[in-house]
Amino acid sequence: MRTVEVLFVIVILLGALIITIQFAVLPPPRQAFGTNLRELSQSTLETLDGKGILTETVFKDSTDPAWGDLQKALSASLPPNVVYNLSVYDISTSSGRVINYHLSKSISDAGFGVDSEAASLLATSPNVTFTITPEKVGEKTGENNTLYILNCNDANGWWITGYTGQSLATDLYDLLSSYFTTTVLLNTTDDLELLLENSTSLEGTIQNAVVMNPFGEAVPIPYNYTQYGPQHDEGYYLVDNGSQHEYYDTYSKYCYTLGVKTQQYNWTWVSIVGYPLYYVSNTETFTGPNDHNGYGIHGMIQVGPAGLNAFLHGLDDQEYDQWLWDDPHNRWVYGDGSIAAEIGVVQFTTQAHDKSNYYGIYPSPYQTASRALPQSIEGDYHLERWAPIFELKEKDSLDYSAAATYRHAGGATEGGALTAIGLTRIPDIRVSVLALLMYYRPAVYKSEFGASCTSRLVTLQLGQQGGT
C-alpha cells in the first residue's frame, strides 16, 4: 500500500515539473549569460581616459592620425563579438543658460541591431589650466603674518627618520609659502637669534609671525644662549638648591625663553612631530664626546620633558623655577615631568576631513600617536585647543590629543600658540601644514573654466553581433 502511495506522489511531482517547463518563459541565452554592455562601455572609456589616449584625441582635428590610433585601441579593448560607435560632442551654453551638444566626430566599426547599451564620459581639454589663488594669512586683519622656517645648517634633528631638518624646511617652504605674504628661511642659528631679539635686519614682520621647527624633537639654539654665550642666563640653568642632591645643568631655560618670546610676539610655534623641545642642537658649539642624544646624533644635548613644560610655563607667564627632587627615582623633575603619552592609532576629525579636501592636502586620516598631549594642559596653562586634527583618545582615564593648536587665551597675559603634532616618526609634514591652515583658515580662490571648447562629451555605444 505504501509503495503505491509513493509512486502516486512521484507521478504528481513529475507532472507538475513538466507543466511548469512547458509554460515557463525563460530569457534567451544571450540575455541570461551575455556581456553587461553598459558596464563594459563605462570601464572602456575610463581605461582609455586613464591612459591619456581618449582626452588627447577627442580635442584634435577630425583628420588627425590620432583618431586611427584611438580606433585601434578601442578594437583591442573590446571582445571580438562586440561592435561600437564612439561619438564626441562639443558643449556650448546659449544665452538662456541652455546647454547644447553638437556632434563633432564619430567612429564605428559596424552597424547595430536593437540590442545595445551606451555610457558617457566628460573629457576636459589638456590645454586648460586650473589654478588656485590662496588668500594670504592675516590679509583680512591687516597683519600679513610672516612665516619663519628654521633651516639652520648648524643644527641636527631627531625623530625625523629619513629626512634632515633642512630638507623638511625646503618642503615646508614649497607647501606653505603661497599662503603667506613673506616666507623666510632662517639658515643659521645666528639668524634664529635675530628672530629672538626682534632684529629689524631680519626680513618680514616678527610680531604675529608663524615659526616652524622642522627639526622634530630637537630645536636649534644660538651660541649666545648656550652656557658659553653672553646670554646664557636666558638659555642655560644650573639646578642646585644647596641641598645634598647633585646639581643638574639644563637647557630647559632656553625652552622657557622660547615660550616667553612666543607669548610676547604672539607667535604660533609649530612642532612638526614628536615630543616638542626634547633636545637642543648646535653642531658648532656642542662638539664634546658626550654632546649627543644617545642614539648616534651628535651636536645636541637632551633636555627631556622639561623642555615642553618650561615652554608652557613661559607661554603662560609663570615663573621658570619649577624643579623638584624626586626621591623615589633619585632625580630632578621639572613641573609635572613627562606628560606626553603613546595612545596608538588615531583618526581624523570631521573638520580635518573637510579641510583636507578644501586645501588639497591629503595625509593619511589614520596615524600612530606616540607623543600625544593630555587635555589637562588646557586648564593648567590657560590654553584653548583649536583646529584638532585627530579625535581625542582616552588612556588611563585621561583624554589625549595627537595634533592640535593650543592658543594661549588667559592668565595674566594673552597671546601666542603652540601647534604640537605628537605623532611617531617617520614625519608627514602634511599633517603640520594641514594643522596650520585649519588654524588660520585662509580662503582658496579657484579659477573657473571660462574658455570655449574646453570640455567635450564622449559617448560609447556597444552592441553584440547577431543581437536582436
N, C-alpha and C positions, 0 to 999 in steps of 0.2 A: 504493500500500500504506500509506504514512504517513497519507494522508488518511483512510483507513478507521479506522486506529488512533486518530486524533484524534477522529473522530466517535464512536467507541466510548467513549472516556473522557468526552466531553461527556454522552452518554446516561447513563452511570453516575452522574456528579455530579448531574445534574438529577433522576434517580430518587431519590438519597439525600436531596436537598433536599425533594422532595415528600413523602417518607415522614416526614421529621423534622417538617415543618409539620403533617402530619395527626395525629401523636401527641403533639406538644409541648403542655404545659399552661401557658398564659400567664395572668398576673394580669389581672383586669378593669381597664379603663382608669382607673376611679376610684382603684383601689389603686396603680396604677403612676404616675399623674400627679396624684393628688389632694392636698389640703392636709394638712400634718402637724398634726393636731388637737391633739396633746399640747403641741407647742411653741407653737402659737398660743394655747392656753389659758393656758400659763405666762406668755408675754410680755404677754398682755392683762391678767392680774392684776397683774403688776409695773408695767405702764404706768399703770393706774388708781390703784395704790397710790402711785406716784411723784408723780402729780398731786394726791394728797391726797383724791381722791374716795372711794376704797374705805374707807380707815381711818375717815374722818369719818362714813361712812354706816352701816357694819355695827354700830356701837355705839349707834345711835339706836333709838328705839321703832319697832316694825313698822309703825305708822300714819303715821310721819313722811314728809312730801313728798319728803325727800331720796332715798328709795328709788325714786321715779319718775325722778328725775334720774340715778340710777345706772343704771337700766334703759335710759334713752335713751343714756347714754354707752356702755353695752355694745353696744347695737344699732349705734351709729355706729362702733365699733371692729372689728366683725366683718364678713366678707363676707356678701352678701345670701343666699347659699345655705346658711349655717351657722346652726344653731339652738343654743340654750344653756339651761342650767339652773345658776343660781348658788345655792349653799346656804351658810348661815352656821351654825356650831355653837358653842355655849358649851362651855368646857372646865372641868372640875372634877376634883378628886382626892379619892378616898374615903379612909377611914381606913387601908385596906390599901395606900395609895400606888398605887391603880389609877386610871388616867386615864380619865375618862368624857366622851363627846361627846354633847351634846343639841342637836337641831335647833332653831334659833332663828328662822330666816327663810329662805324660798326664793322665788326669782323665776325665771320661764322664759318663753319666747315660743312654744314648740311642743313636740310630742311627739317621741320619738326612735325610730329603728329600732335594730337591734342594733349598728350600726357607730358607736361614739362613743368619745371619749377624755376624760380629765379631768386637771386639775392642781390643786394646792392652795397656799395661802399662809397663814402665821400672822400675823395682824394684832394689833398692840398698841394699846391704848386711848390716844388723845392726851391724856387726862386724867391718865395715870400719870406721875409724876415719878421720874426715875432720878438719884440723887445719889451723889457720891463724897466721902469724908472723908479727906483726906490726913493721914498721920502728920507731926507736926512734926519738923523736922530737929533732932537732938540730944535728942529726947524720951526715947528709951530709955536714953541715957547720963546724963541729968540736966543736960546742958549747955544745952539750949534755945537753940541758936545764933541770934544776931540777924543779919538781912540788912540791910546798909547799901548803898544805891544812890546813886551820885554823880549829883546832879541840879543841879549848880552853875549858877546863872543868869549867873555872871560868867566863863564859860569857853566856848570853842568846840571843836568836834570835827573830826576828819578821818578819811577812809576810811569815812565813813558816808553816802555819797551818797544824797540824797533824804530824809534824816532830820536831826534835831538830837539832841544828847545828851540834852536834856530830854524830847523826845518818846519816845525809846527808853527812858528811865528810867521813864516812865509805863507803857509796855507791859510792861517787866520786872516792875514792881510788880504789875500785873494777873495776870501769869502765875505769879509765884512767891510772893506774899505768903501764900497759903493754906498753904504748906509751912513757914512759919516762925512762931514764937510772936510775934516782933516784927519788923516791917519799917520801916526809917527811910529817908526821902528826905533826903539832905544837899543842901540847896537853895542853899548858897553855899560858896565856898572857906573862909570862916570856920568853917562847920560841919565841913568836912573837917579843918580844923586842930584842932578839938575832938576829933575821932576820933584824929588822930595823937598828940595829947597825953594820950589816955586820960582825957578830962574826965568827971567824974561828972555834969555838967549835960546830957550827951547821953543821950537815951532809948536803952534797950537795954543789952546786955552786950557790951563791946568785946572781951573775951577770947573766943577761938574763933569770932569773927564771920566772915561772908562779906562781902567788899567787891567790888561790881560797878562796873566803869567802862564806861559806855555811850558814852564819847566817842571810841571807836575807837582810832586810833593816838596820840591826844593824851590827856594826863592833866591835870586841873586842879591848880594849885599855889597854896597860900595865899600872901598877900603876905609874911608873915613869913619864908617860906622862899626868897624871891627875893633877889637881890643887894642890894636896898634895905631888907630887913627885918632885925630883930634876930637872927633865927635863920638868917642867910644861910650860916653855916658848915655847916649841915645840908642846904642846898639848892643852893648855888652854889659852883663851884670854878674857880680860875684855874690853867690848866696852864702852868707856866713852870719849867723845870728849870735856869734860869740859863745855858742854852747860847745859841748863836746863833739857835736856832729861835724863830719868832714865838710869843708866848703865845696861849693858846686858852682862852676862857671857856666854861663848860659847865654845864648843869643836870643832868648825869648824877649829881651828888652827891645831888640830890633823889630820883632813882630808886633810888639806893643806900639812902637813908634809908627809902624805902617797903619795900625788901626786908628791911631790919633790923626794921622795925615788923611786917612780915608774919610773920617768924620769932618775934619777941618775944611777940606776942599770939596766935600760932597762927592767923592769918587764912588764908582762902582768897581770894586776889586773882584776880579774873576779868577778863580782857581779851576783849571780845566779838568783835573782828575785827581783822585786820591785824597789823602789826608792833607789839608792845606797847611803850608808853612811848617812842615816837619823837619826840614833841613834848611840851612843857609849855604850858599855857594859863592866862592870867588877863587877861581883857579890860579890867579896870580898871587893871592895872599895866603891861602890855605895850602901850603906846599909841604907841610910836615908829614912824617910817616904815618901819623895817626889821624890825619885830616881826610878821612874817607867815611863812607856810610856803612861800612861793614860788609858790603857786597861788591867791592872792587871799584866803586866810583869814587875817585879822588877829587880833591878840591872842594870838599863840602864837609860840614860839621852838623851832627844831629842836634836838633832842638827838642824833638819829641812832641808829645801832646801839648806841652806848654806853649808852643808856638801859636796854635789856634786860640787857646784860652787867653793868652796875652793879647792877641789881636782883638778879640771880642771885648776885653776889658778896656783897651784903648778906644775902640769904636764907641763904647758906652760911657766914656769919660769917667771910668772907675780908676782907682789907684792901681799902680803896677804891682807892688809887692804883695803877692798872694801866695808866697811859698810857705809850705807846711812840712814838717818832718813826719814821715810815715813809718812809725815804729815797727809794725808787723813785717814790712818789706824792707826796712832799713834804707830808706831813700827819701830824697826831697820830691815833693809833689806840688805842682802849681795848680791852684784852684781845684777844680773837680777831677783833675787827672785826665785820663783818656776818656773821651766822650763819644767818639765815633764807634759804629758797630757794623758787623757784617750781617746783612739781612737777606742775602741771596738774590733771587730773580725778582725784579720789579717791572711794572708795566706802565705805559704811557697813561697820563690823564686824558680826558676827553679834549681839554683845551690844547694839550700838546699835539694830539692827532690833527685837530683843526688847523693849528698854526704851522704844522709840518707841511700840510698841503698848501697853505696860503703862501708860505715863503719858498716852497720847493726844496726843502731841506729834509732828507729822509734817513735819519739814523734808525737803527732797529728799535721798534717800540718795546722790546724786551731786552733788558740789560741786567748785569750782575753787579750788585752794590756791596762793596766791602768796607766803605768808609762813610756810611750814611750818618747824618746828624740827628740827634733827638729833638723832638718838638719842644722839649723843656727849655732850650736856649732862647726861645722867643720871649718867655717871661723873664728869664734871668738877665737878658741884655737889652730889653725893650726893642725887640725885633718884630717885624711883620713879614710873614712868608708870602712872597709874591711869585707868580708865574711858576708854579710847581710843574716839573716835567713828568714826574712819576707819582703814582698813588702812594699815600702813606702805607707803611707796613709795620705791624706790631712785632716786638720782640721783648720778652721778659717784662710784659705789661707796660712797655713804653712804645710810643709811636715814633717812627723814624722816617726822615725824608732823604731820598737818594740824590736829588738835584733840585735846587730852587734858588731864588734870590731873596736874601734876608735884608730888608730895608730897616735902618735904624730910625725909629719914629717915637722916641720917648726919652725919659730920663732928664738929666739936667740940660742936655743939648741934643739936637736932632741933626740928621744928615748922614750920608754915606750908606753904602750897601755892600754886602758880600754875596757873590754868586759862587756856590760851592757844588761841585759835581763829584759826589762821593762814589764813583764807580771804580771797578777794578781795571787794571791795565789789560789789554793794550788800549790807549786812549782813542776815543772817537770824538774829534773836536767838533763834529756837527752837533753834538749834544750841547756843548757850551755855547755855540753860535745860536742854536735854537733858543736856549735859555735867555740869552741876552736880547734877542729880537722879541721874545714873548714879554720880557720886562718893559722894554721901551716902546714896543708896538708901532714901529714906523709903517706907514702905508706903502703899498706897492701899486704903482700905476702901470697897467698893462696896455700895450698898443692894440689897435683893432685892425682887422683885415679890411682896409679901405679901398684897395686897388681892385680893378675889374679882372675877371677871369682868373681868380686865384684859387677857385675850387671847382671841381667837376664831379658829377655823379657818374659812377661806373656800375652798370648792371650786368650780371652774367646769368643768362638763361640756359638751362640744361635740359636735355631730353634723352630718352633712350631709343636707340634704333629698333624699329619694329613695334614701338609702343602704339597703343590705340587710345 
